[in-house]
Amino acid sequence: MKYSLLKIKNLKPVLPIIQGGMAVRVSTGKLAGTVAKYGGIGTIGASGMSQEEIKEEIFIAKKIAEGNGLVAVNMMVAAAEFTEMIHAIIEAKPDLIVCGAGFSKDVFHMAKAADIAFAPVVSSAKAAALGVKLGADMIIVEGKEAGGHLGTDRPMKEILKEVLDIVGGKIPVIGAGGVLHGSDICEVLKMGASGVQMATRFVMSEESNVHDNFKNYYLNHTAKDMAIFLSPVGYPGRAIMTKLLDSVESGKAGKFPCKYQCLKSCNHRFCIIEALQNAQKGNVDDGIVFTGERFPEIKSVLPVKTIIETLVKEMDAC
Ligand SMILES: Cc1cc2nc3c(=O)[nH]c(=O)nc-3n(C[C@H](O)[C@H](O)[C@H](O)COP(=O)(O)O)c2cc1C
């Protein structure tokens, strides 16, 4: 079966599957490029990278994609160097820019001026309507099932229905959060969405850029180990409990020296960039292990090729 439902401006990926951007350095050029190579849209998580690094990662992703697939970049609006990073991203010309964790009107104009497709990540119909008004090329609706920072406690499908009504088919709408199998994708498409965004399944790919300790942390924990905590960014975040998170939540963690000034506004509960870097490098005890709600259902680390082939087979079956 051919899956060409998704059309973003003049871009037509083979599959209606976006691998969601994941910071810090969880989804780099290797993962995004491989997803693109096999027909999806691969997204690099740019938050926490330098301007030179993100340009290099876009170059790597495009090379792996072999000119076939689409390469996107995700950047968090709450980052201190947001505007400078968007300029650097535009210079390296990805196919699509995605922004979450906040709302910036400027980025709509910057992407449009550079003729690069732009999609905000939203968690309400109100934000989706604003996105359409500002000229978004696509809307990504993220529900409470997602990993990373959360903008809502409502299920994705509930919000998706409202967003689809408001957007009225003007631009593609994507469902993100809790999509794991081809049957989930079919359900979201049947609702009227043009595609899905998936991240947790791709953390557990051979190509994701996290240490084996991070992947084993997913395999060795269950739903009861999951926590929603208030991130220094100011949003709730979904993660698996770690020693660091336990000490922060129980009020035992002391003050930390702010070395990075990485956020426009930080509540200083702990250093988010250091915690994400620690986990990515394998020091999970002192880290934050972001995850989506359905991580306990993933039982193995697989190559991206196998993950995508399995999703397509499952979609064919429904
Ligand atoms: C480890 C991890 C890191 C993430 N980092 C980001 C990020 O930097 N920016 C962002 O907009 N979303 C981020 N997300 C959210 C994903 O891009 C995606 O929308 C969401 O996780 C989809 O739900 P799923 O994980 O259930 O598939 C992250 C998710 C995970 C699991």
The ligand as a Gaussian input file, in Angstrom:
#p B3LYP/6-31G(d) Opt

LIG

0 1
 C       13.841000      11.421000      25.251000
 C       12.886000      12.421000      24.702000
 C       13.299000      13.721000      24.455000
 C       12.420000      14.656000      23.887000
 N       12.875000      15.919000      23.591000
 C       12.053000      16.797000      22.940000
 C       12.546000      18.065000      22.513000
 O       13.720000      18.380000      22.659000
 N       11.668000      18.909000      21.908000
 C       10.355000      18.577000      21.680000
 O        9.583000      19.384000      21.129000
 N        9.864000      17.379000      22.068000
 C       10.692000      16.479000      22.675000
 N       10.220000      15.228000      23.004000
 C        8.827000      14.871000      22.592000
 C        8.830000      14.094000      21.264000
 O        9.398000      14.826000      20.216000
 C        7.452000      13.558000      20.846000
 O        6.585000      14.580000      20.417000
 C        6.730000      12.753000      21.890000
 O        7.586000      12.094000      22.760000
 C        5.825000      11.748000      21.189000
 O        5.292000      10.815000      22.080000
 P        5.875000       9.313000      22.197000
 O        7.213000       9.443000      22.818000
 O        4.858000       8.637000      23.055000
 O        5.957000       8.723000      20.815000
 C       11.075000      14.286000      23.611000
 C       10.655000      12.974000      23.889000
 C       11.530000      12.042000      24.419000
 C       11.046000      10.640000      24.684000

